[in-house]
């Protein structure tokens, strides 16, 4: 147990009947961190959040918050607060009364409550709306009230269970930036649950990608995106081509891989000849060129073209059954290719990443 950590999970396991929701998870969250638990439905991320908040209790292992083992401490006695997916605002209370609720339950004096509510209204930019009821607010405003109600009690850790899920895309993106601003301003630890990769990349200091109740990889958004450790992380975190490859030769600094009938030398260590691996290639790491360009690494035929506004995504069929996605920015003066054309595909080998799982 380390003083610099706000939350520690030590070999935590939680089962529901025969289903293991959280499987021997170890996790340490440094003070002031915005950590996102990211993964598909059923991966254990929400159960992990509820275990930290005391809404569930582990079958084995230990949860420590601010150096204190929690044991079976109930939620209201933990130095945490939780923002639920549906906000859980009291419909019969005004904005100010909703924000003040936790302080009244703690029997804080009226003057302090009024001061803290004013501070929270300013923090979440809801000044002038304190006398409205939840039904009179937009989804984004309701979410800000839920945040203010959780922050007003000054928790050590704020837990957020997919609080942006009900918002439309434009508002969700706006609130992602607002949440990060709030977290930076108040300086407390946020632990956020989502299945949305963009949210995780936009807001987080660190991301824990979960799968089948375990953490597959923990790191910064850049680390996970650029250097995933497993095929699952590579495919889940953003668009990725994961190409089957075989190591044909290797030395201390690089390896020669055979992919789609062509060989490519990649600056990667620790591989041995004959090892089957997967090559991770993000679509925007690639370029499309005319088929006559012999300097390109691969060739193929365009089988699909999708216009996405800022980019055009091409699906290119290469040797055998291998296909690859290529993102090309629009308005860049680059040639627009047609379905059925043969093209060359260029790649910078230094951008590529190899996984062995």
BADRENSE-613862 format. One record per residue (C-alpha): residue number from 1; chain; x negated, y, z negated. Coordinates in pm, 1 decimal. Layout:
BEGIN
<NUM, 'A', <X, Y, Z>>
...
END
This chain:
BEGIN
<1, 'A', <0.0, 0.0, 0.0>>
<2, 'A', <-153.3, 324.5, 121.6>>
<3, 'A', <-60.2, 676.0, 9.3>>
<4, 'A', <-83.7, 815.3, 364.8>>
<5, 'A', <196.9, 585.3, 480.5>>
<6, 'A', <559.2, 686.7, 433.3>>
<7, 'A', <688.7, 341.0, 523.8>>
<8, 'A', <525.5, -2.6, 515.0>>
<9, 'A', <682.2, -331.8, 616.3>>
<10, 'A', <482.0, -633.7, 503.2>>
<11, 'A', <573.9, -969.2, 664.1>>
<12, 'A', <943.6, -875.5, 663.5>>
<13, 'A', <1189.2, -1139.9, 783.5>>
<14, 'A', <1567.5, -1120.5, 810.0>>
<15, 'A', <1800.8, -1389.6, 942.8>>
<16, 'A', <2174.6, -1402.1, 1001.0>>
<17, 'A', <2263.2, -1768.1, 988.9>>
<18, 'A', <2038.8, -1944.1, 1239.6>>
<19, 'A', <1951.6, -1618.9, 1419.4>>
<20, 'A', <1618.5, -1464.9, 1316.8>>
<21, 'A', <1677.4, -1091.4, 1370.8>>
<22, 'A', <1343.8, -971.4, 1227.6>>
<23, 'A', <1054.3, -1215.1, 1232.2>>
<24, 'A', <757.7, -1149.5, 998.2>>
<25, 'A', <722.4, -784.9, 1098.7>>
<26, 'A', <425.6, -581.4, 976.8>>
<27, 'A', <451.7, -206.2, 1028.4>>
<28, 'A', <285.1, 100.5, 876.5>>
<29, 'A', <423.3, 447.1, 951.4>>
<30, 'A', <195.6, 739.4, 872.0>>
<31, 'A', <339.4, 1046.5, 703.5>>
<32, 'A', <491.3, 1301.3, 942.0>>
<33, 'A', <513.9, 1060.4, 1236.9>>
<34, 'A', <795.2, 1040.0, 1491.4>>
<35, 'A', <814.5, 662.8, 1542.5>>
<36, 'A', <1054.1, 500.7, 1786.9>>
<37, 'A', <1165.7, 138.3, 1765.0>>
<38, 'A', <1228.1, 50.5, 2129.2>>
<39, 'A', <1368.6, -263.6, 2283.1>>
<40, 'A', <1666.8, -436.9, 2444.1>>
<41, 'A', <1988.4, -525.1, 2264.3>>
<42, 'A', <1935.0, -798.4, 2007.6>>
<43, 'A', <1559.7, -740.9, 1969.5>>
<44, 'A', <1584.6, -651.7, 1597.8>>
<45, 'A', <1529.8, -276.0, 1609.8>>
<46, 'A', <1855.1, -170.2, 1439.8>>
<47, 'A', <1821.9, -445.4, 1178.2>>
<48, 'A', <1469.0, -318.2, 1103.7>>
<49, 'A', <1605.1, 34.5, 1058.0>>
<50, 'A', <1882.7, -89.7, 828.6>>
<51, 'A', <1629.0, -284.7, 623.1>>
<52, 'A', <1425.4, 32.6, 569.7>>
<53, 'A', <1739.8, 223.3, 470.0>>
<54, 'A', <1856.1, -46.7, 228.9>>
<55, 'A', <2171.8, -136.4, 422.8>>
<56, 'A', <2028.0, -486.6, 463.3>>
<57, 'A', <1781.6, -673.2, 241.7>>
<58, 'A', <1497.6, -891.4, 372.7>>
<59, 'A', <1494.0, -1266.9, 320.1>>
<60, 'A', <1119.9, -1241.7, 262.9>>
<61, 'A', <846.4, -981.1, 275.0>>
<62, 'A', <828.6, -635.0, 122.9>>
<63, 'A', <938.2, -282.6, 215.0>>
<64, 'A', <742.9, 6.0, 63.9>>
<65, 'A', <840.3, 374.0, 91.3>>
<66, 'A', <601.1, 643.8, -30.0>>
<67, 'A', <402.9, 377.4, -215.1>>
<68, 'A', <702.6, 238.6, -403.9>>
<69, 'A', <828.9, -117.0, -338.0>>
<70, 'A', <1200.5, -96.0, -261.6>>
<71, 'A', <1305.1, -449.7, -352.6>>
<72, 'A', <1686.0, -445.7, -349.6>>
<73, 'A', <1710.6, -71.0, -415.3>>
<74, 'A', <2044.0, 52.6, -268.9>>
<75, 'A', <2047.9, 317.7, 7.8>>
<76, 'A', <2150.6, 605.2, -219.0>>
<77, 'A', <1846.4, 548.8, -441.1>>
<78, 'A', <1594.7, 544.0, -156.5>>
<79, 'A', <1412.4, 859.0, -37.5>>
<80, 'A', <1570.2, 812.3, 305.7>>
<81, 'A', <1866.3, 946.4, 497.1>>
<82, 'A', <2036.2, 799.6, 802.7>>
<83, 'A', <2200.3, 948.1, 1112.1>>
<84, 'A', <2442.4, 693.5, 1256.4>>
<85, 'A', <2529.7, 642.3, 1622.4>>
<86, 'A', <2885.5, 771.6, 1570.9>>
<87, 'A', <2766.5, 1058.9, 1341.4>>
<88, 'A', <3017.6, 954.3, 1066.5>>
<89, 'A', <3124.9, 1312.6, 995.0>>
<90, 'A', <3413.3, 1369.2, 753.8>>
<91, 'A', <3699.7, 1496.8, 973.5>>
<92, 'A', <3875.2, 1676.3, 685.4>>
<93, 'A', <3565.0, 1878.2, 588.9>>
<94, 'A', <3426.8, 2185.8, 763.3>>
<95, 'A', <3077.1, 2201.0, 909.3>>
<96, 'A', <2944.5, 2366.1, 594.2>>
<97, 'A', <3123.5, 2115.8, 369.2>>
<98, 'A', <2989.1, 1822.2, 569.7>>
<99, 'A', <2634.2, 1955.7, 540.2>>
<100, 'A', <2675.1, 2022.4, 168.4>>
<101, 'A', <2822.4, 1679.2, 89.1>>
<102, 'A', <2498.2, 1506.9, -11.1>>
<103, 'A', <2393.5, 1796.2, -233.8>>
<104, 'A', <2730.7, 1798.1, -412.2>>
<105, 'A', <2701.6, 1423.9, -472.9>>
<106, 'A', <2364.5, 1494.6, -636.4>>
<107, 'A', <2525.5, 1765.0, -852.0>>
<108, 'A', <2304.0, 2043.2, -715.9>>
<109, 'A', <2409.2, 2389.0, -835.2>>
<110, 'A', <2634.9, 2601.0, -611.8>>
<111, 'A', <2379.7, 2875.4, -542.0>>
<112, 'A', <2121.3, 2623.6, -421.9>>
<113, 'A', <2381.7, 2446.1, -208.0>>
<114, 'A', <2481.6, 2771.3, -37.5>>
<115, 'A', <2118.5, 2859.8, 29.9>>
<116, 'A', <2032.4, 2514.2, 165.3>>
<117, 'A', <2341.4, 2504.5, 388.6>>
<118, 'A', <2248.5, 2844.0, 536.9>>
<119, 'A', <1895.5, 2717.8, 603.4>>
<120, 'A', <2026.8, 2404.9, 774.1>>
<121, 'A', <2274.6, 2598.9, 988.8>>
<122, 'A', <1986.5, 2815.7, 1108.3>>
<123, 'A', <1758.6, 2516.3, 1163.5>>
<124, 'A', <2008.8, 2340.9, 1392.8>>
<125, 'A', <2137.6, 2664.3, 1552.7>>
<126, 'A', <2497.6, 2638.0, 1427.3>>
<127, 'A', <2529.2, 2979.7, 1263.1>>
<128, 'A', <2886.3, 3107.4, 1290.9>>
<129, 'A', <3037.2, 2758.0, 1316.0>>
<130, 'A', <3028.0, 2673.9, 946.6>>
<131, 'A', <3408.6, 2697.0, 905.9>>
<132, 'A', <3497.4, 2475.8, 1201.1>>
<133, 'A', <3603.4, 2113.5, 1170.3>>
<134, 'A', <3432.9, 1827.0, 1360.5>>
<135, 'A', <3724.0, 1800.5, 1608.6>>
<136, 'A', <3654.5, 2160.5, 1712.5>>
<137, 'A', <3291.7, 2085.6, 1806.8>>
<138, 'A', <3124.9, 1942.9, 2115.5>>
<139, 'A', <2935.4, 1614.7, 2098.4>>
<140, 'A', <2604.2, 1795.4, 2079.9>>
<141, 'A', <2725.8, 2021.7, 1799.3>>
<142, 'A', <2858.0, 1722.5, 1602.8>>
<143, 'A', <2519.9, 1557.2, 1637.1>>
<144, 'A', <2350.6, 1869.4, 1497.2>>
<145, 'A', <2586.0, 1867.4, 1198.3>>
<146, 'A', <2497.5, 1502.7, 1131.6>>
<147, 'A', <2128.3, 1592.1, 1147.1>>
<148, 'A', <2171.3, 1889.1, 913.7>>
<149, 'A', <2369.0, 1677.6, 664.6>>
<150, 'A', <2087.4, 1422.0, 658.4>>
<151, 'A', <1805.0, 1676.4, 637.6>>
<152, 'A', <1960.6, 1897.3, 368.4>>
<153, 'A', <1883.0, 1641.9, 94.7>>
<154, 'A', <1512.9, 1661.1, 193.4>>
<155, 'A', <1446.8, 1289.7, 248.7>>
<156, 'A', <1096.6, 1149.9, 281.3>>
<157, 'A', <1209.1, 957.8, 590.1>>
<158, 'A', <1493.1, 1025.8, 834.8>>
<159, 'A', <1637.4, 717.0, 1005.0>>
<160, 'A', <1821.1, 764.8, 1335.5>>
<161, 'A', <2025.0, 485.5, 1495.6>>
<162, 'A', <2069.4, 575.6, 1866.0>>
<163, 'A', <2226.8, 913.7, 1780.2>>
<164, 'A', <2220.7, 1037.7, 2142.9>>
<165, 'A', <2393.8, 736.5, 2294.7>>
<166, 'A', <2736.9, 902.0, 2326.5>>
<167, 'A', <2609.6, 1218.8, 2499.3>>
<168, 'A', <2602.6, 1283.5, 2872.3>>
<169, 'A', <2265.9, 1267.9, 3049.2>>
<170, 'A', <2198.1, 1643.3, 3065.1>>
<171, 'A', <2284.4, 1702.1, 2699.6>>
<172, 'A', <2092.9, 1391.4, 2592.8>>
<173, 'A', <1775.7, 1521.5, 2756.3>>
<174, 'A', <1825.9, 1861.1, 2592.7>>
<175, 'A', <1875.2, 1701.3, 2252.1>>
<176, 'A', <1562.4, 1487.1, 2293.2>>
<177, 'A', <1356.3, 1806.6, 2299.0>>
<178, 'A', <1560.1, 1952.5, 2012.3>>
<179, 'A', <1501.6, 1646.4, 1795.5>>
<180, 'A', <1127.2, 1660.0, 1851.9>>
<181, 'A', <1127.2, 2033.8, 1773.6>>
<182, 'A', <1318.8, 1970.5, 1452.5>>
<183, 'A', <1087.1, 1690.3, 1347.0>>
<184, 'A', <781.1, 1906.4, 1407.5>>
<185, 'A', <938.7, 2198.2, 1219.9>>
<186, 'A', <1046.6, 2007.0, 908.6>>
<187, 'A', <736.3, 1785.1, 912.2>>
<188, 'A', <895.7, 1467.4, 781.5>>
<189, 'A', <881.7, 1115.1, 918.3>>
<190, 'A', <1148.1, 1022.3, 1175.0>>
<191, 'A', <1213.9, 656.9, 1260.7>>
<192, 'A', <1433.0, 643.6, 1568.9>>
<193, 'A', <1604.6, 347.8, 1734.8>>
<194, 'A', <1679.5, 340.8, 2107.6>>
<195, 'A', <1681.6, 114.8, 2412.9>>
<196, 'A', <1613.5, 417.7, 2636.4>>
<197, 'A', <1252.7, 425.6, 2754.1>>
<198, 'A', <1269.2, 792.7, 2854.7>>
<199, 'A', <1375.9, 893.3, 2504.0>>
<200, 'A', <1088.5, 696.3, 2354.7>>
<201, 'A', <830.7, 852.8, 2585.9>>
<202, 'A', <970.4, 1206.2, 2546.9>>
<203, 'A', <997.1, 1229.8, 2168.7>>
<204, 'A', <763.2, 985.1, 2001.5>>
<205, 'A', <420.6, 1010.6, 1845.8>>
<206, 'A', <417.4, 630.1, 1833.2>>
<207, 'A', <639.1, 359.9, 1981.6>>
<208, 'A', <694.9, 5.1, 1857.5>>
<209, 'A', <826.2, -214.1, 2139.9>>
<210, 'A', <1029.0, -500.6, 1992.2>>
<211, 'A', <1127.8, -834.8, 2145.2>>
<212, 'A', <1291.8, -1135.0, 1976.5>>
<213, 'A', <1250.9, -983.9, 1630.8>>
<214, 'A', <881.2, -906.9, 1663.6>>
<215, 'A', <673.0, -602.8, 1754.5>>
<216, 'A', <506.9, -678.4, 2088.0>>
<217, 'A', <298.7, -360.4, 2086.0>>
<218, 'A', <262.1, -47.2, 1873.4>>
<219, 'A', <88.8, 261.6, 2003.5>>
<220, 'A', <123.0, 607.4, 2154.7>>
<221, 'A', <352.7, 647.5, 2455.3>>
<222, 'A', <44.5, 690.8, 2674.3>>
<223, 'A', <-115.8, 369.6, 2547.6>>
<224, 'A', <195.2, 162.6, 2603.7>>
<225, 'A', <264.9, 306.4, 2948.0>>
<226, 'A', <-90.7, 301.7, 3081.1>>
<227, 'A', <-223.7, -6.6, 2897.9>>
<228, 'A', <57.5, -248.7, 2807.3>>
<229, 'A', <-64.3, -563.7, 2634.8>>
<230, 'A', <205.3, -797.0, 2763.5>>
<231, 'A', <417.5, -840.4, 3072.7>>
<232, 'A', <729.1, -766.8, 2865.5>>
<233, 'A', <597.9, -425.5, 2753.0>>
<234, 'A', <487.4, -339.1, 3107.0>>
<235, 'A', <827.9, -419.7, 3255.8>>
<236, 'A', <1037.1, -268.3, 2976.0>>
<237, 'A', <858.4, 65.7, 2943.7>>
<238, 'A', <925.5, 242.6, 3271.5>>
<239, 'A', <926.3, 117.2, 3629.4>>
<240, 'A', <645.6, -125.7, 3701.4>>
<241, 'A', <532.5, -369.3, 3965.4>>
<242, 'A', <401.4, -677.9, 3789.6>>
<243, 'A', <223.3, -881.0, 4055.3>>
<244, 'A', <104.9, -1241.0, 4009.9>>
<245, 'A', <-270.0, -1268.9, 4062.4>>
<246, 'A', <-557.6, -1512.1, 4020.8>>
<247, 'A', <-908.2, -1421.0, 3905.9>>
<248, 'A', <-1148.7, -1533.6, 4179.7>>
<249, 'A', <-1467.7, -1394.2, 4022.4>>
<250, 'A', <-1557.4, -1192.8, 3712.4>>
<251, 'A', <-1855.4, -1031.3, 3544.6>>
<252, 'A', <-1908.8, -811.6, 3238.2>>
<253, 'A', <-1746.7, -501.6, 3390.6>>
<254, 'A', <-1498.4, -609.0, 3659.4>>
<255, 'A', <-1295.7, -888.9, 3810.2>>
<256, 'A', <-1204.6, -982.6, 4165.9>>
<257, 'A', <-833.8, -1063.7, 4184.6>>
<258, 'A', <-640.3, -1226.4, 4465.7>>
<259, 'A', <-296.9, -1067.2, 4506.5>>
<260, 'A', <-58.7, -1127.3, 4796.9>>
<261, 'A', <-330.2, -1284.8, 5008.6>>
<262, 'A', <-577.5, -997.3, 4964.0>>
<263, 'A', <-866.4, -952.2, 4721.1>>
<264, 'A', <-913.4, -647.8, 4502.2>>
<265, 'A', <-1185.4, -564.0, 4250.3>>
<266, 'A', <-1049.6, -413.6, 3928.1>>
<267, 'A', <-1260.7, -259.3, 3645.9>>
<268, 'A', <-1146.7, -494.4, 3368.7>>
<269, 'A', <-1345.5, -697.7, 3116.6>>
<270, 'A', <-1299.6, -1032.2, 2948.1>>
<271, 'A', <-1154.3, -1235.2, 3235.4>>
<272, 'A', <-1280.0, -1567.2, 3369.2>>
<273, 'A', <-1263.2, -1715.7, 3719.0>>
<274, 'A', <-953.9, -1923.5, 3786.0>>
<275, 'A', <-738.8, -1748.4, 3523.6>>
<276, 'A', <-381.6, -1664.6, 3632.2>>
<277, 'A', <-297.4, -1304.6, 3535.2>>
<278, 'A', <-50.4, -1030.1, 3622.3>>
<279, 'A', <-146.7, -696.3, 3771.4>>
<280, 'A', <53.9, -396.8, 3645.8>>
<281, 'A', <100.5, -126.1, 3909.7>>
<282, 'A', <327.3, 172.7, 3847.7>>
<283, 'A', <511.8, 277.4, 4167.9>>
<284, 'A', <374.5, 632.4, 4160.0>>
<285, 'A', <15.5, 502.2, 4144.6>>
<286, 'A', <52.0, 387.1, 4506.6>>
<287, 'A', <45.1, 565.7, 4841.4>>
<288, 'A', <198.2, 473.8, 5177.4>>
<289, 'A', <-2.6, 513.0, 5495.4>>
<290, 'A', <36.3, 419.3, 5858.3>>
<291, 'A', <-27.3, 54.0, 5936.6>>
<292, 'A', <-343.0, 142.7, 6130.3>>
<293, 'A', <-521.4, 256.4, 5812.7>>
<294, 'A', <-764.8, -29.9, 5751.7>>
<295, 'A', <-898.0, 122.8, 5427.0>>
<296, 'A', <-575.9, 43.8, 5239.2>>
<297, 'A', <-561.9, -246.6, 4997.2>>
<298, 'A', <-239.8, -411.5, 5121.9>>
<299, 'A', <1.5, -416.1, 5413.3>>
<300, 'A', <370.8, -490.8, 5429.1>>
<301, 'A', <709.2, -414.1, 5579.8>>
<302, 'A', <956.0, -165.6, 5434.5>>
<303, 'A', <1277.9, -348.0, 5345.2>>
<304, 'A', <1450.4, -73.9, 5143.6>>
<305, 'A', <1435.6, 305.2, 5107.1>>
<306, 'A', <1616.7, 496.8, 4832.0>>
<307, 'A', <1627.0, 877.4, 4811.8>>
<308, 'A', <1618.2, 995.0, 4446.6>>
<309, 'A', <1582.9, 1371.5, 4481.2>>
<310, 'A', <1228.9, 1432.7, 4361.8>>
<311, 'A', <1103.1, 1101.1, 4501.3>>
<312, 'A', <1172.4, 841.2, 4766.2>>
<313, 'A', <1137.4, 483.2, 4644.9>>
<314, 'A', <1033.2, 226.4, 4904.1>>
<315, 'A', <1045.9, -149.7, 4857.9>>
<316, 'A', <773.4, -310.0, 5065.7>>
<317, 'A', <763.4, -682.7, 5140.8>>
<318, 'A', <405.8, -806.4, 5134.9>>
<319, 'A', <246.0, -1148.9, 5186.1>>
<320, 'A', <470.3, -1443.1, 5092.2>>
<321, 'A', <751.1, -1359.5, 4848.6>>
<322, 'A', <573.4, -1063.4, 4688.1>>
<323, 'A', <739.5, -722.0, 4714.9>>
<324, 'A', <627.8, -392.6, 4567.2>>
<325, 'A', <792.6, -57.3, 4486.4>>
<326, 'A', <622.6, 265.8, 4594.0>>
<327, 'A', <734.6, 613.3, 4479.0>>
<328, 'A', <651.0, 901.2, 4712.5>>
<329, 'A', <727.6, 1264.2, 4612.2>>
<330, 'A', <965.2, 1449.1, 4843.5>>
<331, 'A', <878.2, 1788.8, 4985.9>>
<332, 'A', <509.4, 1701.1, 4980.6>>
<333, 'A', <466.6, 1703.1, 5357.7>>
<334, 'A', <406.0, 1327.7, 5357.2>>
<335, 'A', <556.1, 1121.0, 5633.2>>
<336, 'A', <894.9, 960.2, 5566.8>>
<337, 'A', <892.5, 595.7, 5671.9>>
<338, 'A', <1188.7, 393.1, 5794.2>>
<339, 'A', <1319.3, 52.4, 5698.1>>
<340, 'A', <1154.7, -209.9, 5917.7>>
<341, 'A', <825.1, -21.2, 5963.5>>
<342, 'A', <494.2, -188.5, 5887.4>>
<343, 'A', <286.4, 21.6, 5647.5>>
<344, 'A', <-41.2, 17.5, 5459.2>>
<345, 'A', <-38.6, 54.3, 5080.8>>
<346, 'A', <-321.4, 240.3, 4909.9>>
<347, 'A', <-408.8, 217.5, 4541.6>>
<348, 'A', <-678.5, 351.6, 4311.5>>
<349, 'A', <-818.6, 37.6, 4139.6>>
<350, 'A', <-914.8, 241.8, 3832.6>>
<351, 'A', <-542.1, 301.5, 3761.9>>
<352, 'A', <-454.1, -67.5, 3758.4>>
<353, 'A', <-403.6, -275.3, 3447.6>>
<354, 'A', <-419.2, -652.0, 3393.6>>
<355, 'A', <-215.8, -853.2, 3143.4>>
<356, 'A', <-263.3, -1218.9, 3067.3>>
<357, 'A', <74.1, -1289.4, 2899.7>>
END
